[in-house]
Amino acid sequence: MHNVTSFSFGGKIFDTLYVTASSLGLNEEEKKVFSFAGSLFDVNTGVKGVAGNYITK
């Protein structure tokens, strides 16, 4: 995968890994080679993430 921009666990029990990839800066030929650039992926990893801590006032 080319140009991974972010990843985070999600889903009801945080067992899905979401990964985003950017197509920013790719020319037309590179977009053909990296056809999944600009996409969102969900990956079942077999492990669980944890909920984030949010600060509220």
N, C-alpha and C positions, 0 to 999 in steps of 0.2 A: 504494500500500500504506500502511496506517495503523499506527502504533505499532511500527515496526521495533525489535526489542530487541537483536539480535546478528547478526553474520555472520562466516563463517569459510570458508576454502578447505579442501577435503577430497577424498577419493577416493584411489585408488592413486597418482596422479601429481599430486594437488592441482589438478586442472583443473575441479572442481565447486565453485561457491560456494553454501554453505548459508546461508539467511536465516530467522530466526524473527521472528514478529510476535505481539504480545500483544493479548488481548481484555480485559485487566484495566482496570476503570474504565469500560467501555463500557456504556451502558444498552441495553435491548432494541431500540430503534429503530436505534441506532448499530451494533449487531451485525448487523442486517439489511442496512444500507448497506455495512458493512465485513465482508462475510461470510467473508473469508479471515483475519480477525484470529484469533490463537491457532493459526496454522498454521506448518508448516515447509516451506520452498521449496528446491528445488535448481535452480540456474541454470547453464547451460553458457555461459560467458563468452568462450571462445576464448583465454583467457589462463590462466597457471598461477600459483598462489600458492607460497609456500615453507614448508617445515617449520618449526615453532616450535622455539625453544631451550629445553630443559628443564634445570633445575638439580637434580642428584641428589647425595646424600651417601653 
